[in-house]
Amino acid sequence: MFPGKPVFLLTDILVFGLVLCIVMFFLYAMRKPHLRQPWQQVVRSRAGVISMIVLSVYVGIALLDSVHFHPVLENQSAASGHVQHSGEVISLFDRMVSGLRESGEKTYSAPFAAYLYAKETVQQDDGTKQRVYPRLAWGASHLEHPETQKTGDVLRLGLKGALKAVVLWGALVLLLGWVLSLRAGRAFRVTLGILFSGRSRIPWRTVVVTLGIVLLVLMTGAEWATKYHVLGTDKVGEDVLYQALKSIRTGVVIGTLTTLLMLPFAVLFGIMAGYFRGWVDDVIQYLYTTLNSIPGVLLIAAAVLMLNVYMSKHAEQFASLTQRADLRLLFLCLILGLTSWTGLCRLLRAETLKLREVDFIQAATAFGVGRVQTIFRHILPNVMHIVLITLVLDFSGLVLAEAVLSYINIGVDPTMNSWGNMINSARLEMAREPVVWWSLAASLFFMFTLVLFANLFADVVRDALDPRLSR
């Protein structure tokens, strides 16, 4: 049974629609040899499989955080006859990490700390007042003497999480070996030997090792998070690890939806301008030159301000703050997509101008191949490497741009978790004495990991899809 009353946010629908389109594309590509061969090359790359595993963790968290609902109110009387739901909107990910979500403190605390980060005046039993570091309400509260017990307890929890990771990793490896042995018709022992020896076309040993490292990090971190604030807490006492994990959805939504919104405009206009030339080229050039002449930050600021005015005048249309913040996120993706397609369009126009003069395009034209078929069969595959490189660079830039826009208060809603809002709040914390560094470090680490492996994956896909590099 679903844990509450479902809530369908606009970005949730778009995210799952995007996932459905990707699944349908891969199912279609597996039936076409000319599409299946490049993706087989991606799977045979060590960098490709490592990137896919890490990105799958990010995407999995984003999908779990995109299933929203109103939770059922607790302590209801059975005689009421109907289930009452809370007005709060949470996600499946919130339900899974409810311990982190509800483990609030009074104010700052350092990673794995048992005391607050700042001293407070506390009245003693004898009536005197003393400046001390108060104990945390949740972090390390199970320890009676954290000064002597904390190190051993952290090691014990880490070892417990590592053992769970090893058990789960072993079960997944055995399951993978059993599936591969059935598909190949080999003995199970022989398949395991091939799996760990690296003698297969697909780098299964790399897959197994990467999976083990990811499980070790996840399970150990999850075990620590049951008793400690692994990355500390912020000014209002909220767990920083929870904030960083919740920000994954915002980064993935801004990076993917924005790039996919601007992709049709860039590909269509860029190829049309380069292939048809003449007045078509002049109109498209005038369009993106005019759009480029408008400062992007001013356009985004004006659009966000207009949206804020609309939402303030029509507050009755938004049932919760979550829906209000979601609309602002979607509108920000639309504006960023509208202002970021011109660079890719210019690159595709230049590449198409070069491609239309090469021999195989001239031969296709001489044999009477139609323009639409020439574009889709000959030009588009030869510019896909440029599209992928630009998309990933734009994805990385958009994830970073969200931080800049949040700094000047025209990014996502302040109530929404995002790496930009974390960095924006951390700029004042860095001026404290002592310095509160963990919020900035956590946001930068999660952002850096996402951007790094997205770039590695795109580099592998670009090599596989570029016809000039295929063998």
C-alpha angles and dihedrals in degrees: 000000000000111000094235148337109319120242118199111207119190094241090049091057092047093047095052091042088055091050090050091051091050092050092048091049093052092047088052093045092053089062094051116072094205090054097038096054097063093048090048086056089053091052091050092057119094092213089048097054093043091052092047092053094049093043090048089061091053093046092046092054090046092052093048088050090051095064104087131183144156106257121232114258114246127230095035120162114247091220093067091080097214136068118249121211131206121248089232119100116219135164136232088257090056089053092050093051097036090135092062092042095054098038097097125165133195098257142317122358128171124240112288090001126153095196136050117268095239132050122249134193108254125185113230127218092261092056097257121126124230136181108237141150104257120224117256118255093226113004112090089345090140091067120087095196107022093176091070103020104045099078094051092044093051090050091048093051091046091052091048091052091046091052091051089050091051092050093048091044091051092050091050092047092051090048091049091048091049092050093047092047091053092049095047097038092233132133115272093240092051091050092052090050091053090045094059099032096062093229095131130095090240110061095240092162089059090048092051095047094046091048090051093051092048092049091047092054094044098045095042092047091047091052093049091047091061091069108016143039095249094194098024128242134282132235094290093042098256117148111260093209089057091050092050093049092047089051091062092079092052092050094046093047094049093044098046105032094045095049092046092048092055095039098080093050094048097045096042098045095037096053093041092052093049098041103040097031116174118076092348090060091047094052094047093046090050090050098053093037090056091047091049091053090065112083106246096218092053092049092049092046092050092049094048092048091051089050091050090052091050093049093048091052094045101038091142090070092066116072095191143009088253092063090046092052091045092056090051090051092051092046090050089053090051093050093045090049091050092053101039105055097079097078094055090043091057092049093049091048092055093046092048091050087057096043096051089064098051122105101255092052091048089048092051090050091048091052091054100254110164122250095244092050091047091053096048099038103037114014103037096053090050094054098043092095089059090047092052095046092048093045093053092045089049090046090054091044093050093050088052093041090059088063092051094047092049088053091062092039098249097101128084121333113287089235092060120088112242138147089243092058090047091052091045092055092042093060090076093041091059089063093057124103110254095031119244099216106157099083092055093042093050095049093046093048095051092043093047093049093051094047094044097053092040088057093046091050093048091050090055092046091048091054090049097048099041105099091204091061098042119107 
